[in-house]
Amino acid sequence: MRNASLIIHRDNFLYNLGETRRLAGPGIKISAAVKANAYGHGALAIARAAEKGGADFLGVASPAEGVELRAGGIQMPILLYGLCLPQDAGVLAQNDISAAAAGGEDIAAFEKAAGRLGKKARLHLKIDTGMGRVGCRPQDAAALAWRITKSPHLVLEGVFTHFPSSDEKDPSCTQNQIGLFSRTLESLRSGGIDPGIVHASNSGALMQYPAARFSMVRPGIILYGYYPSAEVPRLFAAKPVMELRAPVLFVKAVEAGTSVSYNRTWTARQKTFIATLGVGYADGYPRFLSNKGRVLIHGESHPLVGRLSMDQTMVDLGPETRVRPGEEAVLFGPDPAGPDAEEIARIGGTIPYEITCNISLRVPRAIK
Ligand SMILES: *Cc1c(COP(=O)(O)O)cnc(C)c1O
């Protein structure tokens, strides 16, 4: 009935979350990033696992992602990491979703919406200490925090910043940011403002900068079993959560000189068996793997041959095979014998985040 499918290894997610908690240390809250459909893994299932695993917050990227979790019955705190448009302040307050704010206009929109609903909107003031994306200037933070604190419709639930280079070896940028953020917090506190939950660390910073843990950490990729880069120290053996599988649909013998797939980029040098798998780039299996990737069948590695197409991918089984239609190939996952999303990312010159995020919605996700 089905072609490519995903198995989501919940135990591995819970293991990574447990190790993250151990690394963060006692009393430090955890905000698990479940944005982008939980990096492609399925937001609702991962949110439930995070709730079970004792995460304190869930991080989303848009109001719609937060509302989807609430509609799915998630009751734990949710934080919108990015900014929203003023017209979305109401839906966030209505759904008890905490939100980032970075300027007077955001604050005014939340104040108005929360006042209208008779609710208190919970805000996290975002300070730009060097990311250069969103956030207020450090010198404006105290005045903005004060505005939130003194509003009857708003709560300053937290203050945060974000690191662009915490996954790099050179610590200078991140250390400067930690210093600037700490001084900014000091200016808030000396002005009588309680910053609430203070947070800065993504997965890279969690691995490299104990001084950046403050009162909460915001891991993402590490919970899904991958490291943010090759440069960060691997402080625990993270276990991949996502496994992509596809059925063998067809097995054929080809003679030397036979070409395979579009543009005939591969030709058999000797007699061999070719399997056609029910997976392609429309499933989010990257086309750059053509003639470069590999899959596991019966625990053995087989190379991809020819162009990977929209819905089908061919592998070379060799001159003798016992592989039959209906059997399954593992395209990537936690099995150490096979490829993982990091190996695939390396081939494509990208990061594992992009590999898991891009698995398309037509691929069913089964939680295991
Ligand atoms: C996505 C995100 C994170 C998590 O980043 P990872 O590199 O996946 O750990 C943390 N903070 C913010 C603001 C984010 O947008």
PDBQT file of the ligand as one rigid body, heavy atoms in Angstrom, charges set to zero:
ROOT
HETATM    1  C1  LIG A 401      15.677  26.537  16.433  1.00  0.00    +0.000 C 
HETATM    2  C2  LIG A 401      16.105  27.334  17.593  1.00  0.00    +0.000 A 
HETATM    3  C3  LIG A 401      16.838  26.737  18.635  1.00  0.00    +0.000 A 
HETATM    4  C4  LIG A 401      17.359  25.313  18.572  1.00  0.00    +0.000 C 
HETATM    5  O1  LIG A 401      18.510  25.279  17.756  1.00  0.00    +0.000 OA
HETATM    6  P1  LIG A 401      19.377  23.939  17.548  1.00  0.00    +0.000 P 
HETATM    7  O2  LIG A 401      20.575  24.391  16.811  1.00  0.00    +0.000 OA
HETATM    8  O3  LIG A 401      18.530  23.016  16.749  1.00  0.00    +0.000 OA
HETATM    9  O4  LIG A 401      19.666  23.400  18.900  1.00  0.00    +0.000 OA
HETATM   10  C5  LIG A 401      17.106  27.508  19.746  1.00  0.00    +0.000 A 
HETATM   11  N1  LIG A 401      16.707  28.797  19.809  1.00  0.00    +0.000 NA
HETATM   12  C6  LIG A 401      16.022  29.398  18.824  1.00  0.00    +0.000 A 
HETATM   13  C7  LIG A 401      15.621  30.827  18.957  1.00  0.00    +0.000 C 
HETATM   14  C8  LIG A 401      15.712  28.695  17.681  1.00  0.00    +0.000 A 
HETATM   15  O5  LIG A 401      15.040  29.300  16.693  1.00  0.00    +0.000 OA
ENDROOT
TORSDOF 0
